[in-house]
Amino acid sequence: MKKLMSSIITVTFLIAATALYAQDSNVTIKAGAAYPDAPDKVGFDSAVAFNLGVDKYFTLGVESGFGWIKWKETGNSSTIDGVTFNDVNNTNLYSLPLLATATIRLADMMDTYGVMPYITGGAGYSWTWFRHDELENKTFRGFTWQVMAGAAFKLGSDSDLQFIIEAGYRGAPVQNSDNLELDMSGFAARAGVSFPLVRTY
């Protein structure tokens, strides 16, 4: 774990240090939904990524984000003055991934058609916090990877701001200190915007 975290932090600093010399570096902000295997419920999924343009068609980056899944369980019921009340327990799962990413872009299509398809792969680490009204809180962690395919659309002919849509799969079978596994793997879909930092071509 320490080696993986050190590698991700090193990549982050390298990207930040060379950003001024990069081609087409950008920051993307995305939000959408995820559907993991373990709770078998749809939840909120978001990400913020910094991408360093190695060239016109390839970027390296770092991505983090926030995921939230919430559901209610109805327990015993009671009746007061003819009105039925149910005991409700809330469960929350909060997730925080940290991934190193690489993206391949069909950049020439942006100039011709105003849309740029891309595919992104990432690997790193994630943490998930289990919170329940009556059960013991638990923290899960483990290796995480993802593959996303998407497209960027130009917002105006004179603007470098882009609208992004993407969907893909994230693998995250995380564990806690009691060797319990929570499989947060599943599909995700997001939309957002990309802000250019440096563009030299």
NULO-840157 format. One record per residue (C-alpha): y, z, x. Coordinates in pm, 1 decimal. Example, Ala and Ser with C-alpha at 12.3 -4.5 7.8 and 13.67 -1.06 7.14 Angstrom:
[[-450.0; 780.0; 1230.0]]
[[-106.0; 714.0; 1367.0]]
This chain:
[[0.0; 0.0; 0.0]]
[[241.8; 94.3; 279.2]]
[[180.0; -236.1; 459.2]]
[[233.8; -433.0; 139.2]]
[[557.5; -249.9; 58.7]]
[[680.4; -296.9; 416.4]]
[[610.2; -669.7; 393.5]]
[[801.0; -704.2; 66.2]]
[[1097.6; -506.9; 202.1]]
[[1097.7; -718.5; 520.2]]
[[1100.8; -1040.1; 317.3]]
[[1388.3; -903.2; 109.3]]
[[1600.9; -830.6; 416.9]]
[[1521.8; -1166.5; 574.1]]
[[1628.7; -1345.1; 258.0]]
[[1950.5; -1146.6; 234.7]]
[[2030.0; -1202.9; 603.7]]
[[1983.6; -1580.9; 586.9]]
[[2129.8; -1644.4; 242.7]]
[[2452.9; -1790.1; 380.3]]
[[2258.4; -2060.3; 563.5]]
[[2018.5; -2145.3; 283.1]]
[[2010.8; -2448.3; 60.2]]
[[2037.9; -2395.7; -314.1]]
[[1993.0; -2017.4; -315.0]]
[[2022.4; -1858.2; -656.6]]
[[1980.0; -1548.3; -868.3]]
[[1788.2; -1574.2; -1195.1]]
[[1793.5; -1329.3; -1485.3]]
[[1515.0; -1367.7; -1743.0]]
[[1390.0; -1184.2; -2051.9]]
[[1108.2; -1243.0; -2296.4]]
[[772.4; -1106.3; -2403.3]]
[[438.2; -1014.6; -2244.3]]
[[94.8; -968.7; -2396.7]]
[[-125.4; -757.9; -2166.0]]
[[-498.1; -699.2; -2212.3]]
[[-511.4; -319.0; -2214.4]]
[[-284.7; -212.1; -2502.1]]
[[-345.2; -551.3; -2668.4]]
[[12.0; -552.0; -2795.9]]
[[320.3; -765.2; -2740.8]]
[[602.0; -603.3; -2546.2]]
[[932.4; -671.0; -2375.5]]
[[928.9; -835.3; -2032.2]]
[[1221.2; -910.0; -1800.1]]
[[1287.1; -1010.7; -1441.7]]
[[1562.6; -1052.7; -1185.6]]
[[1488.0; -1276.9; -889.3]]
[[1669.0; -1381.2; -573.8]]
[[1553.6; -1720.4; -442.1]]
[[1625.9; -1852.3; -94.7]]
[[1630.9; -2232.6; -83.2]]
[[1428.5; -2342.1; 218.2]]
[[1499.6; -2700.5; 120.6]]
[[1566.4; -2900.9; -194.7]]
[[1210.9; -2862.9; -323.8]]
[[1095.2; -2520.8; -205.2]]
[[1223.6; -2163.5; -229.2]]
[[1108.9; -1820.1; -116.6]]
[[1221.0; -1514.2; -306.7]]
[[1186.1; -1160.8; -429.8]]
[[1142.9; -1069.0; -795.7]]
[[1151.0; -739.6; -979.0]]
[[1187.1; -650.7; -1342.3]]
[[1111.3; -417.9; -1627.8]]
[[844.4; -422.1; -1896.2]]
[[819.4; -204.6; -2205.8]]
[[548.3; -179.8; -2468.0]]
[[577.4; 70.9; -2752.3]]
[[354.3; 144.3; -3048.9]]
[[296.1; 415.9; -3306.4]]
[[-23.7; 585.4; -3418.3]]
[[-39.5; 747.6; -3759.8]]
[[-233.6; 1074.1; -3780.6]]
[[-272.7; 1335.1; -4052.1]]
[[-69.3; 1310.1; -4368.8]]
[[78.3; 1580.4; -4588.0]]
[[238.1; 1578.4; -4933.5]]
[[553.0; 1769.1; -5018.7]]
[[692.6; 1753.8; -5372.0]]
[[493.2; 1440.6; -5441.2]]
[[613.0; 1260.6; -5126.0]]
[[357.4; 1172.4; -4855.5]]
[[452.3; 1222.0; -4491.4]]
[[249.8; 1094.0; -4194.5]]
[[228.0; 1246.0; -3848.4]]
[[332.9; 978.0; -3600.9]]
[[264.6; 969.9; -3227.2]]
[[462.8; 732.1; -3007.2]]
[[313.8; 567.6; -2700.5]]
[[526.0; 393.1; -2435.9]]
[[422.7; 190.7; -2134.1]]
[[697.1; 118.2; -1880.0]]
[[625.7; -129.0; -1599.7]]
[[810.5; -214.3; -1279.3]]
[[677.6; -499.2; -1061.6]]
[[803.5; -594.6; -714.9]]
[[684.6; -935.8; -597.0]]
[[740.4; -1182.1; -314.7]]
[[756.6; -1532.1; -463.4]]
[[738.8; -1897.9; -365.9]]
[[857.7; -2182.8; -589.7]]
[[797.9; -2558.3; -582.5]]
[[1065.5; -2758.9; -769.0]]
[[1086.0; -3122.3; -877.1]]
[[1454.4; -3121.9; -784.5]]
[[1511.3; -3497.4; -805.9]]
[[1454.3; -3487.1; -1181.9]]
[[1762.1; -3267.4; -1227.7]]
[[1997.3; -3544.0; -1114.8]]
[[1815.3; -3810.7; -1315.0]]
[[1719.3; -3632.9; -1636.6]]
[[1908.4; -3302.0; -1632.1]]
[[1582.8; -3101.1; -1622.4]]
[[1389.3; -2963.0; -1325.5]]
[[1023.5; -2857.1; -1371.9]]
[[891.6; -2592.5; -1131.4]]
[[596.2; -2368.2; -1060.0]]
[[623.2; -2020.3; -907.2]]
[[358.5; -1797.5; -753.4]]
[[411.2; -1433.5; -665.1]]
[[224.1; -1137.1; -519.3]]
[[316.5; -774.2; -466.4]]
[[284.9; -435.4; -629.0]]
[[361.6; -281.4; -966.2]]
[[389.5; 59.4; -1127.9]]
[[318.2; 146.8; -1491.5]]
[[408.6; 476.5; -1656.3]]
[[209.8; 592.4; -1961.0]]
[[404.9; 824.1; -2192.8]]
[[261.6; 976.3; -2512.9]]
[[402.2; 1239.7; -2748.0]]
[[94.5; 1464.1; -2717.6]]
[[-114.8; 1337.7; -2424.7]]
[[-67.1; 1392.4; -2053.1]]
[[169.7; 1148.5; -1882.8]]
[[5.3; 918.0; -1630.7]]
[[127.8; 682.3; -1357.7]]
[[-65.2; 370.3; -1260.0]]
[[-9.2; 140.8; -963.2]]
[[-172.6; -148.9; -785.2]]
[[-170.5; -502.0; -649.1]]
[[-7.5; -753.2; -883.3]]
[[14.2; -1131.7; -881.5]]
[[153.8; -1394.6; -1114.2]]
[[181.3; -1770.7; -1165.9]]
[[460.7; -1914.7; -1380.1]]
[[544.3; -2271.4; -1478.9]]
[[881.1; -2358.9; -1623.6]]
[[1182.2; -2582.5; -1634.6]]
[[1551.7; -2548.0; -1557.5]]
[[1812.4; -2729.8; -1764.8]]
[[2167.3; -2808.7; -1658.8]]
[[2436.5; -2640.6; -1868.0]]
[[2711.7; -2900.9; -1853.0]]
[[2762.8; -3191.8; -1616.3]]
[[3018.0; -3007.1; -1402.5]]
[[2831.8; -2675.0; -1391.6]]
[[2564.0; -2548.3; -1154.1]]
[[2462.2; -2284.4; -1409.7]]
[[2113.1; -2352.3; -1542.0]]
[[1912.3; -2240.7; -1845.1]]
[[1550.7; -2150.2; -1765.9]]
[[1233.5; -2124.3; -1971.4]]
[[897.2; -2030.0; -1821.4]]
[[551.3; -1903.6; -1912.2]]
[[247.9; -1795.7; -1717.8]]
[[-6.3; -1528.9; -1634.9]]
[[26.5; -1198.6; -1450.0]]
[[-270.2; -1012.2; -1300.4]]
[[-212.0; -635.4; -1286.3]]
[[-524.8; -413.9; -1305.2]]
[[-343.9; -94.8; -1204.3]]
[[-506.5; 245.4; -1139.1]]
[[-403.1; 609.9; -1124.1]]
[[-508.1; 896.7; -897.8]]
[[-799.3; 983.7; -1131.6]]
[[-945.6; 633.5; -1082.7]]
[[-859.2; 533.7; -1437.8]]
[[-772.8; 165.7; -1470.2]]
[[-515.9; 17.2; -1704.3]]
[[-540.0; -361.0; -1719.7]]
[[-182.8; -480.5; -1766.5]]
[[-289.8; -838.7; -1694.4]]
[[-185.6; -1096.6; -1947.5]]
[[41.2; -1382.1; -2048.9]]
[[420.4; -1372.4; -2038.5]]
[[699.3; -1603.8; -2152.7]]
[[1066.3; -1570.7; -2062.5]]
[[1402.0; -1745.3; -2088.9]]
[[1716.4; -1688.3; -1887.0]]
[[1986.3; -1827.3; -1662.0]]
[[2017.6; -1917.2; -1295.6]]
[[2335.3; -1850.4; -1096.9]]
[[2373.1; -2056.2; -777.1]]
[[2481.1; -1873.8; -461.5]]
[[2485.3; -2149.5; -203.2]]
[[2435.8; -2521.9; -246.1]]
[[2462.9; -2757.1; 51.6]]
[[2317.5; -3086.7; -68.5]]
